[in-house]
Amino acid sequence: MPVIFANSLGTDHRIWAGVTNRLSATRRCVVYDKRGHGMSDLSPQPYAISDLAADLLALANHCGIERFVICGVSVGGMVALASATAQPERIAGLVLCDTASRIGTPDMWNIRIGQVRNDGLSGIADSVMERWFSPGFRATRQDELAGWRNLLLRTPAQGYAETCAAIRDADLSAQAQAIAVPTLVVAGADDLSTPPDLVRALADQVSGAQFALIEGVGHIPSIEQPDLLADLLGEFLETMPHE
């Protein structure tokens, strides 16, 4: 069963490298950059999570993939939820990492959008690193931390701000409750962006969802503990019905 990986706000497809390096030996893995991030184009107009889901489904069409699993982190998890309810017949399963049906408050997102549009990403980079990564990672893997900080800074400010607006306007509670495929929900114990209780609440919304808590990890487990996440994902995929 192919797996399509959806990245988080302010990152690109490279956050999945440690996971896909493990899984690609036994299954097809597709990574991409959502619009306004990495090598993907900026959108000429505002967009919603439903538009990002349409992008993912169009990518699957382009790759000739009819039925697949989506693994998404943060906003990528929201995109996974929206994709699964837009075309449920195509989605075999979901892995939702450090995400929720609703993230943050409109005021919080409006403040961040204003900061990025006025001053760029440099003004928020340090606080974002604190939310993305555990204290242990920031203290002991500083060269890697510097690389991920640079990745954030190279994200187009417009793409970042427009995606913030899409998250601000999204409430996927109804979509979460409508999910009827095998689902694994993963939380990092040290995540300050989507704290574990918020992620666990998403697992409670999805009927029959499994929940896994990874200790000592922040918002992006595929960076901090790729082998552990790959093991969780591989075990989950093995439990799914073969098609």
The 8 nearest C-alpha neighbors of each residue, nearest first, counted from 0:
[[1, 67, 26, 2, 68, 27, 66, 242],
 [2, 0, 27, 67, 28, 26, 68, 3],
 [1, 3, 68, 28, 69, 67, 29, 27],
 [4, 2, 29, 69, 28, 30, 70, 68],
 [3, 5, 70, 30, 71, 69, 29, 2],
 [6, 4, 71, 75, 70, 72, 3, 30],
 [7, 5, 75, 72, 11, 12, 71, 10],
 [6, 8, 73, 74, 75, 72, 10, 9],
 [7, 9, 10, 74, 159, 6, 162, 73],
 [8, 10, 151, 154, 159, 7, 36, 11],
 [11, 9, 8, 7, 151, 6, 150, 36],
 [10, 12, 37, 32, 13, 6, 36, 14],
 [11, 13, 31, 32, 14, 30, 15, 6],
 [14, 12, 15, 16, 11, 10, 30, 17],
 [13, 15, 12, 16, 222, 221, 11, 10],
 [14, 16, 13, 18, 17, 221, 12, 19],
 [17, 15, 19, 13, 18, 14, 20, 12],
 [16, 18, 225, 20, 15, 19, 221, 21],
 [19, 17, 229, 225, 15, 16, 20, 21],
 [18, 20, 22, 21, 16, 23, 17, 15],
 [19, 21, 17, 18, 23, 22, 16, 24],
 [22, 20, 19, 18, 23, 24, 229, 17],
 [21, 23, 19, 24, 20, 25, 26, 18],
 [24, 22, 26, 25, 19, 27, 28, 20],
 [23, 25, 22, 26, 21, 20, 27, 19],
 [24, 26, 23, 22, 27, 21, 28, 0],
 [27, 25, 23, 1, 24, 22, 28, 0],
 [26, 28, 1, 23, 2, 29, 25, 0],
 [29, 27, 2, 23, 1, 3, 26, 19],
 [30, 28, 3, 4, 2, 27, 31, 1],
 [31, 29, 4, 12, 3, 28, 5, 32],
 [30, 32, 12, 33, 29, 5, 4, 11],
 [33, 31, 11, 12, 37, 39, 36, 38],
 [32, 34, 36, 39, 35, 31, 6, 51],
 [33, 35, 39, 36, 40, 41, 32, 42],
 [34, 36, 158, 41, 40, 39, 33, 42],
 [37, 35, 34, 39, 33, 154, 32, 158],
 [36, 38, 11, 32, 39, 154, 35, 10],
 [37, 39, 36, 32, 40, 35, 11, 34],
 [40, 38, 34, 37, 36, 32, 35, 33],
 [41, 39, 35, 34, 42, 38, 36, 37],
 [40, 42, 35, 34, 158, 43, 39, 157],
 [41, 43, 44, 40, 35, 34, 45, 158],
 [44, 42, 41, 45, 40, 46, 35, 157],
 [45, 43, 42, 46, 41, 161, 47, 157],
 [46, 44, 161, 42, 43, 47, 165, 164],
 [45, 47, 50, 165, 44, 48, 161, 42],
 [46, 48, 165, 50, 49, 51, 45, 168],
 [47, 49, 51, 50, 165, 78, 52, 169],
 [48, 50, 52, 47, 51, 81, 53, 78],
 [51, 49, 53, 47, 52, 48, 46, 54],
 [50, 52, 54, 48, 53, 49, 78, 55],
 [53, 51, 82, 49, 78, 55, 54, 50],
 [52, 54, 50, 56, 51, 55, 57, 49],
 [53, 55, 51, 57, 52, 56, 58, 50],
 [56, 54, 58, 52, 57, 53, 59, 51],
 [55, 57, 59, 53, 58, 54, 52, 60],
 [58, 56, 60, 54, 59, 55, 53, 61],
 [59, 57, 61, 55, 56, 60, 54, 62],
 [58, 60, 56, 64, 62, 57, 61, 63],
 [61, 59, 57, 63, 58, 62, 64, 56],
 [60, 62, 58, 59, 63, 57, 64, 56],
 [63, 61, 59, 60, 64, 58, 57, 29],
 [62, 64, 60, 61, 59, 65, 58, 66],
 [65, 63, 59, 62, 66, 60, 67, 1],
 [64, 66, 89, 63, 67, 59, 60, 90],
 [67, 65, 89, 90, 64, 91, 68, 0],
 [66, 68, 1, 90, 91, 2, 0, 89],
 [67, 69, 2, 92, 91, 93, 90, 1],
 [70, 68, 3, 93, 2, 4, 79, 94],
 [69, 71, 94, 4, 93, 95, 3, 5],
 [72, 70, 76, 75, 5, 95, 4, 96],
 [71, 73, 96, 75, 76, 7, 97, 6],
 [72, 74, 98, 75, 76, 7, 97, 96],
 [75, 73, 77, 76, 7, 72, 78, 8],
 [76, 74, 71, 5, 72, 78, 6, 73],
 [77, 75, 71, 72, 79, 95, 73, 74],
 [76, 78, 74, 80, 79, 75, 81, 100],
 [77, 79, 75, 52, 81, 76, 80, 48],
 [78, 80, 76, 82, 77, 81, 69, 71],
 [81, 79, 77, 83, 78, 82, 174, 76],
 [80, 82, 78, 84, 79, 83, 52, 85],
 [83, 81, 52, 85, 79, 80, 84, 78],
 [84, 82, 87, 80, 81, 85, 86, 90],
 [83, 85, 87, 81, 82, 86, 174, 80],
 [84, 86, 82, 83, 81, 87, 52, 49],
 [87, 85, 84, 88, 83, 89, 82, 90],
 [88, 86, 83, 84, 89, 90, 85, 82],
 [87, 89, 86, 90, 66, 91, 83, 84],
 [90, 88, 66, 87, 86, 65, 91, 67],
 [89, 91, 67, 87, 92, 66, 83, 88],
 [92, 90, 68, 67, 180, 66, 89, 93],
 [93, 91, 68, 181, 180, 90, 182, 69],
 [92, 94, 182, 69, 68, 70, 95, 183],
 [93, 95, 70, 183, 182, 184, 69, 96],
 [94, 96, 184, 76, 71, 70, 72, 185],
 [97, 95, 72, 185, 98, 184, 186, 71],
 [98, 96, 186, 73, 72, 193, 218, 198],
 [97, 99, 73, 96, 76, 198, 193, 72],
 [100, 98, 101, 201, 198, 102, 197, 77],
 [99, 101, 171, 172, 170, 201, 77, 102],
 [100, 102, 170, 99, 171, 169, 103, 172],
 [103, 101, 99, 100, 104, 166, 193, 167],
 [102, 104, 107, 101, 105, 108, 167, 166],
 [103, 105, 107, 106, 108, 167, 102, 101],
 [104, 106, 108, 167, 107, 109, 103, 168],
 [107, 105, 109, 104, 108, 110, 103, 111],
 [108, 106, 104, 110, 105, 109, 111, 103],
 [107, 109, 111, 105, 110, 106, 167, 112],
 [110, 108, 112, 106, 111, 107, 105, 113],
 [111, 109, 113, 107, 108, 112, 106, 114],
 [110, 112, 114, 108, 113, 109, 115, 107],
 [113, 111, 109, 160, 115, 114, 110, 108],
 [112, 114, 110, 116, 111, 115, 117, 109],
 [115, 113, 111, 117, 112, 116, 118, 110],
 [116, 114, 119, 112, 118, 120, 117, 113],
 [115, 117, 113, 114, 119, 118, 112, 156],
 [118, 116, 114, 115, 113, 119, 112, 120],
 [119, 117, 115, 114, 116, 122, 120, 121],
 [120, 118, 115, 121, 156, 116, 117, 122],
 [119, 121, 115, 122, 123, 152, 124, 156],
 [122, 120, 124, 123, 119, 152, 118, 125],
 [121, 123, 120, 124, 118, 119, 114, 125],
 [122, 124, 121, 126, 120, 125, 127, 115],
 [125, 123, 127, 121, 126, 122, 120, 128],
 [126, 124, 128, 127, 123, 129, 122, 121],
 [125, 127, 129, 128, 123, 124, 130, 122],
 [126, 128, 130, 124, 129, 125, 131, 123],
 [129, 127, 131, 125, 130, 126, 132, 124],
 [128, 130, 126, 127, 131, 132, 125, 133],
 [131, 129, 191, 127, 128, 192, 132, 190],
 [132, 130, 218, 128, 217, 129, 127, 219],
 [131, 133, 217, 129, 130, 128, 218, 136],
 [132, 134, 217, 136, 216, 135, 189, 215],
 [135, 133, 137, 136, 138, 132, 129, 189],
 [136, 134, 138, 133, 137, 139, 215, 140],
 [137, 135, 133, 140, 139, 138, 134, 132],
 [136, 138, 134, 135, 141, 139, 140, 133],
 [137, 139, 135, 136, 134, 140, 141, 133],
 [138, 140, 136, 137, 141, 135, 134, 142],
 [141, 139, 136, 143, 142, 137, 138, 144],
 [140, 142, 144, 143, 137, 139, 145, 138],
 [143, 141, 145, 144, 140, 146, 139, 147],
 [144, 142, 146, 141, 145, 140, 147, 148],
 [143, 145, 141, 147, 142, 146, 148, 140],
 [146, 144, 148, 142, 143, 147, 141, 149],
 [145, 147, 143, 149, 148, 144, 150, 142],
 [146, 148, 150, 144, 149, 145, 151, 143],
 [147, 149, 145, 151, 150, 146, 144, 152],
 [150, 148, 152, 146, 147, 151, 153, 145],
 [151, 149, 147, 153, 148, 152, 146, 10],
 [150, 152, 9, 148, 149, 154, 153, 10],
 [151, 153, 149, 150, 154, 120, 121, 148],
 [154, 152, 150, 151, 149, 155, 37, 156],
 [153, 155, 151, 152, 36, 9, 156, 37],
 [156, 154, 158, 157, 153, 159, 35, 36],
 [157, 155, 159, 158, 119, 160, 154, 115],
 [156, 158, 160, 155, 159, 161, 116, 35],
 [159, 157, 35, 155, 161, 156, 160, 41],
 [158, 160, 156, 162, 157, 161, 9, 163],
 [161, 159, 163, 112, 157, 162, 158, 156],
 [162, 160, 164, 158, 163, 159, 157, 45],
 [161, 163, 165, 159, 164, 160, 158, 166],
 [164, 162, 160, 166, 161, 165, 167, 159],
 [163, 165, 167, 161, 162, 166, 168, 160],
 [164, 166, 47, 162, 168, 163, 167, 48],
 [167, 165, 163, 169, 164, 168, 162, 102],
 [168, 166, 164, 105, 165, 169, 108, 163],
 [167, 169, 165, 166, 164, 170, 105, 47],
 [170, 168, 166, 167, 171, 165, 101, 48],
 [169, 171, 101, 172, 100, 168, 173, 102],
 [170, 172, 100, 174, 173, 175, 169, 101],
 [173, 171, 175, 100, 174, 170, 176, 101],
 [172, 174, 176, 175, 171, 177, 170, 100],
 [173, 175, 177, 171, 172, 176, 84, 80],
 [176, 174, 172, 205, 177, 173, 178, 204],
 [175, 177, 173, 205, 204, 174, 178, 172],
 [176, 178, 174, 175, 179, 173, 84, 205],
 [179, 177, 175, 176, 180, 205, 174, 206],
 [178, 180, 177, 206, 181, 205, 207, 176],
 [181, 179, 92, 178, 182, 91, 93, 90],
 [182, 180, 92, 93, 208, 179, 183, 239],
 [181, 183, 93, 208, 92, 94, 180, 209],
 [182, 184, 94, 209, 208, 210, 95, 93],
 [183, 185, 95, 210, 94, 96, 202, 209],
 [186, 184, 96, 211, 210, 212, 97, 95],
 [187, 185, 97, 212, 195, 96, 198, 213],
 [186, 188, 216, 213, 217, 190, 189, 212],
 [187, 189, 214, 190, 216, 213, 195, 215],
 [190, 188, 217, 216, 187, 133, 215, 191],
 [189, 191, 217, 218, 194, 187, 192, 188],
 [190, 192, 130, 194, 193, 189, 218, 217],
 [193, 191, 130, 190, 194, 218, 131, 97],
 [192, 194, 191, 97, 190, 98, 197, 198],
 [195, 193, 190, 191, 197, 196, 192, 198],
 [194, 196, 198, 197, 186, 188, 199, 193],
 [197, 195, 199, 198, 194, 200, 193, 186],
 [198, 196, 200, 195, 199, 194, 193, 99],
 [199, 197, 195, 201, 200, 196, 99, 98],
 [198, 200, 202, 196, 201, 197, 195, 203],
 [201, 199, 203, 197, 198, 202, 196, 204],
 [202, 200, 204, 198, 203, 199, 99, 100],
 [203, 201, 199, 205, 200, 204, 208, 184],
 [202, 204, 200, 201, 205, 199, 206, 208],
 [205, 203, 201, 176, 202, 175, 206, 200],
 [206, 204, 176, 202, 175, 208, 203, 178],
 [205, 207, 208, 204, 176, 179, 178, 203],
 [206, 208, 205, 209, 181, 182, 203, 202],
 [209, 207, 182, 205, 202, 206, 183, 210],
 [208, 210, 183, 184, 182, 207, 211, 202],
 [211, 209, 184, 185, 183, 202, 208, 212],
 [210, 212, 185, 184, 186, 213, 209, 183],
 [213, 211, 186, 187, 185, 188, 214, 210],
 [214, 212, 187, 188, 216, 186, 211, 215],
 [215, 213, 188, 216, 187, 212, 189, 217],
 [214, 216, 189, 188, 133, 213, 217, 187],
 [217, 215, 187, 189, 133, 214, 188, 220],
 [218, 216, 190, 189, 132, 133, 187, 131],
 [217, 219, 131, 190, 97, 187, 132, 220],
 [218, 220, 221, 222, 217, 131, 223, 132],
 [221, 219, 223, 222, 224, 216, 218, 225],
 [222, 220, 225, 219, 224, 15, 223, 228],
 [223, 221, 220, 225, 219, 224, 14, 17],
 [222, 224, 220, 221, 225, 216, 219, 136],
 [223, 225, 220, 227, 226, 221, 222, 228],
 [226, 224, 221, 17, 228, 18, 227, 222],
 [227, 225, 229, 228, 224, 230, 18, 17],
 [226, 228, 230, 229, 224, 225, 231, 213],
 [227, 229, 231, 225, 230, 226, 232, 224],
 [230, 228, 226, 232, 18, 227, 231, 233],
 [231, 229, 233, 227, 228, 232, 234, 226],
 [232, 230, 228, 234, 229, 233, 235, 227],
 [231, 233, 229, 235, 230, 234, 228, 236],
 [232, 234, 230, 236, 235, 231, 229, 237],
 [235, 233, 237, 231, 236, 232, 230, 238],
 [236, 234, 232, 238, 233, 237, 231, 239],
 [235, 237, 233, 239, 238, 234, 232, 0],
 [236, 238, 234, 235, 239, 233, 240, 241],
 [239, 237, 235, 236, 240, 234, 241, 233],
 [238, 240, 236, 237, 241, 235, 181, 92],
 [239, 241, 242, 238, 237, 236, 91, 181],
 [242, 240, 239, 0, 237, 238, 236, 91],
 [241, 240, 0, 239, 91, 66, 67, 1]]
